[in-house]
Amino acid sequence: MKRRSFLSMGAAASATLWLPRAFGAQLDGLGASRVRGYDNLLILVELKGGNDGLNTVIPFADPAYYQLRKNIGIKREQGIQLDERTALHPSLQPLMPLWHSQQLAIVQGVSYAQPNLSHFRSIEIWDTASRSDQYLREGWLTRAFAQSPVPPGFAADGVVIGSAEMGPLANGARAIALVNPAQFVKASRLATPVSLHERNPELAHILDVENDIVKAADRLRPTQGQAQLKTVFPGGAFGSSIKTAMQVLAAGDTSQEKPKSGQGVAVIRLTLNGFDTHQNQPGQQAALLKQLAEGFASMKSALTELGRWDDTLVMTYAEFGRRPRENQSNGTDHGTVAPHFVMGGRVRGGLYGVPPVLARLDGNGNLPVGVDFRQIYATVLGPWWGLDAPAILQQRFEPLPLLRA
């Protein structure tokens, strides 16, 4: 779908067209009896630009780390030690209660074979769950919802907050994009920017879906009479996005037309911008990771208030990591692998994946792939939702043991 596929809610929000399903709906019978399906919520957090993994999850016991990062390396005494060789960036201190309660998992070495270092192409690979040499049209979540639609009572498949790009929900999912979350409650009407040569064949469909989109947005928009959350959310764009996400969930819970368990959507995607740190990385990344950690702490608090913590899975992703060697501008350039965070009330906390071995860089000075990112997706699709993950991902990937039974 091109950009014409977006409908905008005034200046505040936008929504994709709700296209007919292109795939048959099938539910893996094995998973259907063991999991709660879309009663389990997924929250995706995109670290846009490619977060530097080595200064996020620090291999302080590897002497090569400080050889490669003489200026930007995090000193051992500054890091938050997790075990005898690994520490977290000091800005991630707000995550430590989750770590100690074993509700935070860190998957190291995540990437894919023959990684692409273009922002545009690599995020396309992550969004569609394709191989590096394969071009797929639909997002991986779009294919999931096509295989097994959400229950009729759900307002939408998903909500995208803080970005106009639909990412893994592109080209077919029933998804609403709230570009400006701070003004969500003020959004009141839709515009339909469709070019003239496309207007005639698509106008009827647009008119059909417009009322449905308005109704869905109204169901998810917070109302004056709605109970206020006690959680205090951090300031800034990311904190505002998290607050909006929690308000969307609260609105779904109080809807008169809510599904049995009260969920309005199956997926929420958030975006934290600014991780393309080619220059002066230390200060920029410290501020970003502080936003991430404080945001996650507030998200946990709000989800607990809403009674949703145990049925929510939160995970980060990004187009790529950064190179192990610092550049001449006190930054890092596009690299391959990175660690990613997974948290939730049913997460089996700890370190997973393949820790970096900096003596084994490839010919381009990058770390080799330790975990294919589609293993994380397979964990969501299979154990979390009970879907046929190999059919959706077009290949079998072993799920990671991140979830408690």
C-alpha beads as a LAMMPS data file, in Angstrom:
LAMMPS data file: protein, C-alpha beads

405 atoms
404 bonds

1 atom types
1 bond types

-500.0 500.0 xlo xhi
-500.0 500.0 ylo yhi
-500.0 500.0 zlo zhi

Masses

1 110.0

Atoms # bond

1 1 1 0.000 0.000 0.000
2 1 1 1.271 3.497 -0.820
3 1 1 0.981 6.578 1.367
4 1 1 -2.436 7.210 -0.182
5 1 1 -3.619 4.312 1.968
6 1 1 -3.466 6.475 5.079
7 1 1 -6.485 8.393 6.304
8 1 1 -5.771 11.301 8.633
9 1 1 -7.761 12.357 11.682
10 1 1 -7.380 16.093 11.206
11 1 1 -3.789 16.971 12.105
12 1 1 -3.780 14.628 15.026
13 1 1 -4.119 11.057 13.885
14 1 1 -4.290 8.803 10.881
15 1 1 -5.562 5.337 10.017
16 1 1 -4.877 2.786 7.353
17 1 1 -7.618 1.440 5.142
18 1 1 -9.217 -1.668 6.534
19 1 1 -8.666 -3.927 3.565
20 1 1 -10.372 -7.265 2.993
21 1 1 -8.425 -10.282 4.191
22 1 1 -6.275 -11.810 1.485
23 1 1 -5.524 -15.046 3.261
24 1 1 -7.522 -17.918 4.699
25 1 1 -7.955 -18.026 8.461
26 1 1 -6.450 -21.050 10.140
27 1 1 -5.679 -21.615 13.803
28 1 1 -3.092 -24.088 14.948
29 1 1 -5.152 -26.582 16.900
30 1 1 -2.302 -27.376 19.269
31 1 1 -1.890 -23.767 20.328
32 1 1 -5.593 -22.995 20.460
33 1 1 -6.210 -25.147 23.526
34 1 1 -3.159 -23.960 25.477
35 1 1 -3.077 -20.189 25.088
36 1 1 -5.578 -17.349 25.281
37 1 1 -5.031 -16.091 21.754
38 1 1 -5.549 -12.380 21.277
39 1 1 -6.590 -11.958 24.889
40 1 1 -2.800 -11.819 25.185
41 1 1 -1.684 -8.312 24.228
42 1 1 1.531 -7.527 22.341
43 1 1 3.250 -4.144 22.718
44 1 1 6.072 -3.491 20.257
45 1 1 8.582 -0.715 20.885
46 1 1 10.689 0.319 17.896
47 1 1 14.101 1.790 18.746
48 1 1 14.249 3.779 15.539
49 1 1 17.647 4.357 14.016
50 1 1 19.380 1.277 15.388
51 1 1 20.380 1.187 19.065
52 1 1 24.004 0.550 20.056
53 1 1 23.859 -2.793 21.821
54 1 1 27.365 -2.909 23.281
55 1 1 26.780 0.216 25.385
56 1 1 23.296 -1.000 26.331
57 1 1 24.204 -4.513 27.493
58 1 1 27.897 -4.103 28.275
59 1 1 30.417 -6.982 28.018
60 1 1 32.692 -5.334 30.575
61 1 1 34.733 -8.509 31.200
62 1 1 35.906 -8.618 27.572
63 1 1 39.096 -6.512 27.304
64 1 1 38.421 -6.007 23.592
65 1 1 35.392 -3.884 24.514
66 1 1 37.599 -1.130 25.945
67 1 1 40.115 -1.475 23.126
68 1 1 37.378 -0.892 20.566
69 1 1 35.740 1.874 22.608
70 1 1 38.499 3.935 24.198
71 1 1 36.345 7.072 24.319
72 1 1 32.716 5.964 24.501
73 1 1 32.985 2.703 26.460
74 1 1 30.985 2.552 29.698
75 1 1 33.339 2.115 32.633
76 1 1 32.868 -1.055 34.613
77 1 1 32.088 0.781 37.838
78 1 1 29.386 2.842 36.120
79 1 1 27.447 -0.092 34.670
80 1 1 24.696 -1.975 36.490
81 1 1 26.180 -5.436 36.885
82 1 1 23.939 -8.366 35.926
83 1 1 26.482 -11.181 36.208
84 1 1 30.253 -11.717 36.185
85 1 1 30.654 -10.435 32.622
86 1 1 27.593 -8.352 31.747
87 1 1 26.230 -4.977 32.873
88 1 1 23.481 -2.593 31.820
89 1 1 23.915 1.046 30.863
90 1 1 23.479 3.183 34.009
91 1 1 20.464 4.951 32.482
92 1 1 18.572 1.644 32.601
93 1 1 18.384 1.629 36.409
94 1 1 14.544 1.909 36.357
95 1 1 14.469 -1.569 34.752
96 1 1 16.160 -3.252 37.692
97 1 1 12.974 -4.012 39.686
98 1 1 11.765 -5.922 36.615
99 1 1 15.101 -7.708 36.359
100 1 1 15.096 -8.699 40.026
101 1 1 11.507 -9.960 39.796
102 1 1 12.553 -12.036 36.747
103 1 1 10.028 -10.317 34.492
104 1 1 12.635 -8.869 32.108
105 1 1 14.424 -10.966 29.501
106 1 1 17.353 -9.723 27.413
107 1 1 17.960 -11.519 24.115
108 1 1 21.503 -10.919 22.858
109 1 1 22.976 -11.208 19.374
110 1 1 19.737 -10.605 17.454
111 1 1 19.873 -10.008 13.687
112 1 1 19.484 -12.122 10.520
113 1 1 21.654 -13.769 7.867
114 1 1 23.360 -11.393 5.432
115 1 1 22.184 -8.271 7.266
116 1 1 21.474 -5.122 5.306
117 1 1 22.801 -1.857 6.776
118 1 1 20.330 0.478 5.049
119 1 1 17.782 1.936 7.466
120 1 1 14.968 1.642 4.936
121 1 1 15.657 -1.871 3.691
122 1 1 16.592 -3.396 7.028
123 1 1 13.464 -2.186 8.840
124 1 1 11.457 -3.502 5.889
125 1 1 13.041 -6.906 6.513
126 1 1 12.123 -6.744 10.201
127 1 1 8.587 -5.489 9.470
128 1 1 7.804 -8.202 6.918
129 1 1 9.908 -10.981 8.503
130 1 1 11.553 -11.638 5.150
131 1 1 14.961 -12.991 4.248
132 1 1 17.516 -10.365 3.312
133 1 1 17.103 -11.294 -0.377
134 1 1 13.307 -11.561 -0.250
135 1 1 10.717 -8.813 -0.741
136 1 1 7.350 -9.324 0.946
137 1 1 4.430 -6.921 0.769
138 1 1 2.528 -7.579 3.983
139 1 1 3.785 -6.988 7.487
140 1 1 4.308 -10.094 9.609
141 1 1 1.434 -9.097 11.907
142 1 1 -0.788 -8.440 8.897
143 1 1 -0.210 -12.047 7.841
144 1 1 -0.931 -13.245 11.375
145 1 1 -4.289 -11.460 11.522
146 1 1 -5.116 -12.706 8.039
147 1 1 -4.525 -16.288 9.146
148 1 1 -6.520 -15.854 12.358
149 1 1 -8.673 -12.702 12.621
150 1 1 -9.182 -10.991 15.963
151 1 1 -12.563 -11.558 17.618
152 1 1 -15.455 -9.462 16.239
153 1 1 -15.686 -7.421 19.447
154 1 1 -12.211 -5.967 19.052
155 1 1 -12.130 -2.362 17.851
156 1 1 -9.102 -3.040 15.620
157 1 1 -6.193 -5.394 15.079
158 1 1 -3.771 -2.815 16.371
159 1 1 -2.918 0.780 17.116
160 1 1 0.297 2.525 16.033
161 1 1 1.233 5.482 18.226
162 1 1 3.747 8.199 17.410
163 1 1 4.459 7.169 13.814
164 1 1 2.732 7.362 10.450
165 1 1 4.413 4.166 9.283
166 1 1 2.416 0.983 9.870
167 1 1 5.479 -1.275 9.927
168 1 1 4.513 -4.876 10.781
169 1 1 0.825 -3.961 10.366
170 1 1 1.243 -2.685 6.802
171 1 1 -0.878 -3.632 3.795
172 1 1 -3.984 -5.254 5.157
173 1 1 -4.234 -5.157 8.939
174 1 1 -7.106 -3.239 10.521
175 1 1 -4.869 -0.707 12.219
176 1 1 -5.210 2.882 13.377
177 1 1 -2.177 5.194 13.431
178 1 1 -2.204 7.968 16.018
179 1 1 0.511 10.249 14.702
180 1 1 0.181 12.833 17.470
181 1 1 -0.840 11.036 20.672
182 1 1 -1.020 14.254 22.707
183 1 1 -3.905 15.450 20.531
184 1 1 -5.691 12.099 20.229
185 1 1 -8.595 13.159 22.424
186 1 1 -9.140 16.205 20.188
187 1 1 -9.272 14.268 16.914
188 1 1 -12.775 14.440 15.520
189 1 1 -12.952 13.877 11.777
190 1 1 -11.298 12.152 8.830
191 1 1 -9.860 13.379 5.574
192 1 1 -9.264 11.089 2.597
193 1 1 -6.176 12.147 0.580
194 1 1 -6.679 9.975 -2.503
195 1 1 -5.293 11.094 -5.881
196 1 1 -7.782 11.844 -8.678
197 1 1 -6.796 8.951 -10.914
198 1 1 -7.358 6.535 -8.018
199 1 1 -10.542 8.129 -6.689
200 1 1 -13.213 6.374 -8.754
201 1 1 -12.248 2.691 -8.164
202 1 1 -11.491 3.246 -4.485
203 1 1 -14.016 5.857 -3.422
204 1 1 -16.789 3.391 -2.633
205 1 1 -14.470 1.310 -0.471
206 1 1 -13.176 4.392 1.349
207 1 1 -16.693 5.556 2.102
208 1 1 -17.560 2.090 3.411
209 1 1 -14.611 1.917 5.794
210 1 1 -14.626 5.543 6.940
211 1 1 -17.550 5.078 9.315
212 1 1 -15.973 1.936 10.729
213 1 1 -12.696 3.772 11.362
214 1 1 -14.492 6.629 13.083
215 1 1 -16.367 4.172 15.292
216 1 1 -13.193 2.293 16.166
217 1 1 -11.327 5.489 16.983
218 1 1 -14.225 6.686 19.122
219 1 1 -14.236 3.408 21.040
220 1 1 -10.521 3.711 21.743
221 1 1 -10.487 7.445 22.536
222 1 1 -10.408 8.275 26.257
223 1 1 -13.540 9.952 27.609
224 1 1 -14.054 12.510 30.343
225 1 1 -15.931 10.115 32.564
226 1 1 -13.262 7.446 32.364
227 1 1 -11.405 6.568 35.563
228 1 1 -7.972 8.211 35.648
229 1 1 -4.889 6.058 36.015
230 1 1 -2.818 6.711 39.125
231 1 1 0.409 5.970 37.266
232 1 1 2.630 8.996 36.672
233 1 1 4.013 8.910 33.136
234 1 1 7.334 10.498 32.149
235 1 1 7.344 13.623 30.024
236 1 1 8.396 13.881 26.412
237 1 1 7.059 12.295 23.253
238 1 1 7.728 8.705 24.317
239 1 1 6.104 9.157 27.713
240 1 1 3.103 10.734 25.987
241 1 1 2.894 7.767 23.609
242 1 1 2.899 5.320 26.505
243 1 1 0.215 7.310 28.302
244 1 1 -1.922 7.265 25.154
245 1 1 -1.392 3.521 24.784
246 1 1 -2.574 2.922 28.337
247 1 1 -5.574 5.214 27.763
248 1 1 -6.427 3.212 24.653
249 1 1 -6.429 0.047 26.758
250 1 1 -8.494 1.686 29.473
251 1 1 -11.006 2.912 26.896
252 1 1 -11.243 -0.577 25.437
253 1 1 -11.954 -1.977 28.890
254 1 1 -14.849 0.411 29.488
255 1 1 -16.481 0.146 26.068
256 1 1 -20.086 -1.033 26.086
257 1 1 -19.314 -3.150 23.030
258 1 1 -16.110 -4.618 24.438
259 1 1 -15.149 -8.255 23.823
260 1 1 -15.515 -10.667 26.725
261 1 1 -12.082 -9.928 28.189
262 1 1 -12.336 -6.194 27.513
263 1 1 -9.532 -5.864 24.954
264 1 1 -9.962 -3.324 22.219
265 1 1 -6.866 -4.314 20.214
266 1 1 -4.396 -7.174 19.964
267 1 1 -1.267 -5.081 19.258
268 1 1 0.065 -1.650 20.156
269 1 1 3.225 -0.347 18.515
270 1 1 5.240 2.550 19.927
271 1 1 8.293 4.305 18.518
272 1 1 11.247 5.878 20.324
273 1 1 13.239 7.948 17.832
274 1 1 16.874 9.070 17.784
275 1 1 19.105 5.978 17.960
276 1 1 21.139 6.705 14.807
277 1 1 24.071 7.921 16.911
278 1 1 26.896 8.550 14.433
279 1 1 28.148 11.506 16.467
280 1 1 28.436 12.281 20.185
281 1 1 26.710 9.069 21.164
282 1 1 27.279 8.980 24.953
283 1 1 24.935 11.827 25.883
284 1 1 22.324 11.028 23.255
285 1 1 22.090 7.346 24.076
286 1 1 22.051 7.969 27.824
287 1 1 19.020 10.246 27.402
288 1 1 17.245 7.790 25.097
289 1 1 17.819 4.788 27.345
290 1 1 16.598 6.824 30.322
291 1 1 13.374 7.551 28.395
292 1 1 13.050 3.867 27.522
293 1 1 13.606 2.641 31.079
294 1 1 11.357 5.218 32.746
295 1 1 8.737 4.595 30.090
296 1 1 8.845 0.848 30.660
297 1 1 8.560 1.314 34.423
298 1 1 5.458 3.488 33.975
299 1 1 4.040 1.010 31.464
300 1 1 4.410 -1.805 33.972
301 1 1 2.677 0.284 36.639
302 1 1 -0.235 1.195 34.359
303 1 1 -0.669 -2.336 33.015
304 1 1 -0.786 -3.593 36.606
305 1 1 -3.450 -0.984 37.406
306 1 1 -5.477 -2.154 34.423
307 1 1 -5.108 -5.805 35.366
308 1 1 -3.257 -6.439 32.103
309 1 1 0.343 -7.044 33.210
310 1 1 0.090 -10.837 33.214
311 1 1 -1.437 -10.952 29.727
312 1 1 0.891 -8.408 28.090
313 1 1 4.171 -9.067 26.295
314 1 1 6.365 -6.013 25.617
315 1 1 9.329 -6.278 23.260
316 1 1 11.783 -3.942 21.574
317 1 1 13.073 -4.153 18.023
318 1 1 15.164 -2.061 15.618
319 1 1 16.503 -2.247 12.093
320 1 1 20.038 -3.122 13.217
321 1 1 22.686 -2.527 15.864
322 1 1 25.940 -0.556 15.684
323 1 1 29.528 -1.445 14.877
324 1 1 31.697 -2.619 17.782
325 1 1 34.437 -0.095 17.018
326 1 1 33.694 3.544 17.818
327 1 1 34.128 6.048 14.996
328 1 1 36.135 9.272 15.007
329 1 1 33.118 11.351 16.020
330 1 1 32.549 9.649 19.388
331 1 1 29.722 7.699 17.827
332 1 1 29.031 4.375 16.162
333 1 1 28.092 3.457 12.613
334 1 1 25.540 0.974 11.283
335 1 1 26.252 -2.571 12.428
336 1 1 24.571 -5.938 12.684
337 1 1 23.463 -7.528 15.945
338 1 1 21.877 -5.944 18.995
339 1 1 20.239 -7.091 22.224
340 1 1 16.493 -6.666 22.684
341 1 1 14.282 -6.470 25.745
342 1 1 11.189 -8.582 26.446
343 1 1 9.105 -7.929 29.550
344 1 1 5.796 -8.967 31.035
345 1 1 4.130 -10.732 33.930
346 1 1 4.590 -14.130 32.279
347 1 1 8.113 -13.532 30.985
348 1 1 10.848 -15.850 32.221
349 1 1 13.499 -13.244 33.000
350 1 1 17.220 -13.530 32.378
351 1 1 19.855 -13.378 29.669
352 1 1 19.198 -15.279 26.431
353 1 1 20.794 -15.597 23.041
354 1 1 24.492 -15.264 22.226
355 1 1 26.647 -12.773 24.159
356 1 1 29.141 -10.793 22.050
357 1 1 32.610 -12.239 21.556
358 1 1 34.574 -9.252 20.337
359 1 1 37.593 -11.294 19.300
360 1 1 35.434 -12.925 16.604
361 1 1 34.357 -10.009 14.436
362 1 1 33.720 -10.671 10.772
363 1 1 35.653 -9.180 7.859
364 1 1 33.630 -5.983 8.081
365 1 1 34.287 -5.540 11.790
366 1 1 30.810 -6.647 12.834
367 1 1 29.550 -9.281 15.233
368 1 1 28.114 -12.482 13.732
369 1 1 24.413 -13.258 14.075
370 1 1 23.547 -15.190 17.212
371 1 1 19.719 -15.277 17.154
372 1 1 17.487 -14.782 14.123
373 1 1 14.918 -12.085 14.948
374 1 1 12.188 -14.334 13.580
375 1 1 12.737 -16.658 16.550
376 1 1 11.327 -13.864 18.710
377 1 1 8.406 -13.484 16.312
378 1 1 7.860 -17.244 16.416
379 1 1 7.660 -16.981 20.215
380 1 1 4.889 -14.394 19.892
381 1 1 2.982 -16.212 17.175
382 1 1 3.233 -19.707 18.655
383 1 1 3.477 -19.842 22.469
384 1 1 1.919 -16.388 23.035
385 1 1 -0.957 -16.425 20.533
386 1 1 -1.294 -20.067 19.515
387 1 1 -0.987 -19.422 15.782
388 1 1 0.740 -21.376 13.020
389 1 1 4.073 -19.536 13.142
390 1 1 5.775 -21.440 10.270
391 1 1 2.896 -20.609 7.921
392 1 1 3.033 -16.919 8.824
393 1 1 6.831 -16.654 8.744
394 1 1 7.093 -18.938 5.687
395 1 1 9.776 -20.954 7.439
396 1 1 10.140 -22.796 10.731
397 1 1 11.964 -20.907 13.484
398 1 1 12.503 -22.295 16.960
399 1 1 10.675 -20.201 19.586
400 1 1 12.751 -18.922 22.504
401 1 1 11.957 -20.129 26.055
402 1 1 10.980 -16.649 27.189
403 1 1 7.536 -17.431 28.608
404 1 1 6.332 -19.140 31.729
405 1 1 3.694 -21.800 31.232

Bonds

1 1 1 2
2 1 2 3
3 1 3 4
4 1 4 5
5 1 5 6
6 1 6 7
7 1 7 8
8 1 8 9
9 1 9 10
10 1 10 11
11 1 11 12
12 1 12 13
13 1 13 14
14 1 14 15
15 1 15 16
16 1 16 17
17 1 17 18
18 1 18 19
19 1 19 20
20 1 20 21
21 1 21 22
22 1 22 23
23 1 23 24
24 1 24 25
25 1 25 26
26 1 26 27
27 1 27 28
28 1 28 29
29 1 29 30
30 1 30 31
31 1 31 32
32 1 32 33
33 1 33 34
34 1 34 35
35 1 35 36
36 1 36 37
37 1 37 38
38 1 38 39
39 1 39 40
40 1 40 41
41 1 41 42
42 1 42 43
43 1 43 44
44 1 44 45
45 1 45 46
46 1 46 47
47 1 47 48
48 1 48 49
49 1 49 50
50 1 50 51
51 1 51 52
52 1 52 53
53 1 53 54
54 1 54 55
55 1 55 56
56 1 56 57
57 1 57 58
58 1 58 59
59 1 59 60
60 1 60 61
61 1 61 62
62 1 62 63
63 1 63 64
64 1 64 65
65 1 65 66
66 1 66 67
67 1 67 68
68 1 68 69
69 1 69 70
70 1 70 71
71 1 71 72
72 1 72 73
73 1 73 74
74 1 74 75
75 1 75 76
76 1 76 77
77 1 77 78
78 1 78 79
79 1 79 80
80 1 80 81
81 1 81 82
82 1 82 83
83 1 83 84
84 1 84 85
85 1 85 86
86 1 86 87
87 1 87 88
88 1 88 89
89 1 89 90
90 1 90 91
91 1 91 92
92 1 92 93
93 1 93 94
94 1 94 95
95 1 95 96
96 1 96 97
97 1 97 98
98 1 98 99
99 1 99 100
100 1 100 101
101 1 101 102
102 1 102 103
103 1 103 104
104 1 104 105
105 1 105 106
106 1 106 107
107 1 107 108
108 1 108 109
109 1 109 110
110 1 110 111
111 1 111 112
112 1 112 113
113 1 113 114
114 1 114 115
115 1 115 116
116 1 116 117
117 1 117 118
118 1 118 119
119 1 119 120
120 1 120 121
121 1 121 122
122 1 122 123
123 1 123 124
124 1 124 125
125 1 125 126
126 1 126 127
127 1 127 128
128 1 128 129
129 1 129 130
130 1 130 131
131 1 131 132
132 1 132 133
133 1 133 134
134 1 134 135
135 1 135 136
136 1 136 137
137 1 137 138
138 1 138 139
139 1 139 140
140 1 140 141
141 1 141 142
142 1 142 143
143 1 143 144
144 1 144 145
145 1 145 146
146 1 146 147
147 1 147 148
148 1 148 149
149 1 149 150
150 1 150 151
151 1 151 152
152 1 152 153
153 1 153 154
154 1 154 155
155 1 155 156
156 1 156 157
157 1 157 158
158 1 158 159
159 1 159 160
160 1 160 161
161 1 161 162
162 1 162 163
163 1 163 164
164 1 164 165
165 1 165 166
166 1 166 167
167 1 167 168
168 1 168 169
169 1 169 170
170 1 170 171
171 1 171 172
172 1 172 173
173 1 173 174
174 1 174 175
175 1 175 176
176 1 176 177
177 1 177 178
178 1 178 179
179 1 179 180
180 1 180 181
181 1 181 182
182 1 182 183
183 1 183 184
184 1 184 185
185 1 185 186
186 1 186 187
187 1 187 188
188 1 188 189
189 1 189 190
190 1 190 191
191 1 191 192
192 1 192 193
193 1 193 194
194 1 194 195
195 1 195 196
196 1 196 197
197 1 197 198
198 1 198 199
199 1 199 200
200 1 200 201
201 1 201 202
202 1 202 203
203 1 203 204
204 1 204 205
205 1 205 206
206 1 206 207
207 1 207 208
208 1 208 209
209 1 209 210
210 1 210 211
211 1 211 212
212 1 212 213
213 1 213 214
214 1 214 215
215 1 215 216
216 1 216 217
217 1 217 218
218 1 218 219
219 1 219 220
220 1 220 221
221 1 221 222
222 1 222 223
223 1 223 224
224 1 224 225
225 1 225 226
226 1 226 227
227 1 227 228
228 1 228 229
229 1 229 230
230 1 230 231
231 1 231 232
232 1 232 233
233 1 233 234
234 1 234 235
235 1 235 236
236 1 236 237
237 1 237 238
238 1 238 239
239 1 239 240
240 1 240 241
241 1 241 242
242 1 242 243
243 1 243 244
244 1 244 245
245 1 245 246
246 1 246 247
247 1 247 248
248 1 248 249
249 1 249 250
250 1 250 251
251 1 251 252
252 1 252 253
253 1 253 254
254 1 254 255
255 1 255 256
256 1 256 257
257 1 257 258
258 1 258 259
259 1 259 260
260 1 260 261
261 1 261 262
262 1 262 263
263 1 263 264
264 1 264 265
265 1 265 266
266 1 266 267
267 1 267 268
268 1 268 269
269 1 269 270
270 1 270 271
271 1 271 272
272 1 272 273
273 1 273 274
274 1 274 275
275 1 275 276
276 1 276 277
277 1 277 278
278 1 278 279
279 1 279 280
280 1 280 281
281 1 281 282
282 1 282 283
283 1 283 284
284 1 284 285
285 1 285 286
286 1 286 287
287 1 287 288
288 1 288 289
289 1 289 290
290 1 290 291
291 1 291 292
292 1 292 293
293 1 293 294
294 1 294 295
295 1 295 296
296 1 296 297
297 1 297 298
298 1 298 299
299 1 299 300
300 1 300 301
301 1 301 302
302 1 302 303
303 1 303 304
304 1 304 305
305 1 305 306
306 1 306 307
307 1 307 308
308 1 308 309
309 1 309 310
310 1 310 311
311 1 311 312
312 1 312 313
313 1 313 314
314 1 314 315
315 1 315 316
316 1 316 317
317 1 317 318
318 1 318 319
319 1 319 320
320 1 320 321
321 1 321 322
322 1 322 323
323 1 323 324
324 1 324 325
325 1 325 326
326 1 326 327
327 1 327 328
328 1 328 329
329 1 329 330
330 1 330 331
331 1 331 332
332 1 332 333
333 1 333 334
334 1 334 335
335 1 335 336
336 1 336 337
337 1 337 338
338 1 338 339
339 1 339 340
340 1 340 341
341 1 341 342
342 1 342 343
343 1 343 344
344 1 344 345
345 1 345 346
346 1 346 347
347 1 347 348
348 1 348 349
349 1 349 350
350 1 350 351
351 1 351 352
352 1 352 353
353 1 353 354
354 1 354 355
355 1 355 356
356 1 356 357
357 1 357 358
358 1 358 359
359 1 359 360
360 1 360 361
361 1 361 362
362 1 362 363
363 1 363 364
364 1 364 365
365 1 365 366
366 1 366 367
367 1 367 368
368 1 368 369
369 1 369 370
370 1 370 371
371 1 371 372
372 1 372 373
373 1 373 374
374 1 374 375
375 1 375 376
376 1 376 377
377 1 377 378
378 1 378 379
379 1 379 380
380 1 380 381
381 1 381 382
382 1 382 383
383 1 383 384
384 1 384 385
385 1 385 386
386 1 386 387
387 1 387 388
388 1 388 389
389 1 389 390
390 1 390 391
391 1 391 392
392 1 392 393
393 1 393 394
394 1 394 395
395 1 395 396
396 1 396 397
397 1 397 398
398 1 398 399
399 1 399 400
400 1 400 401
401 1 401 402
402 1 402 403
403 1 403 404
404 1 404 405
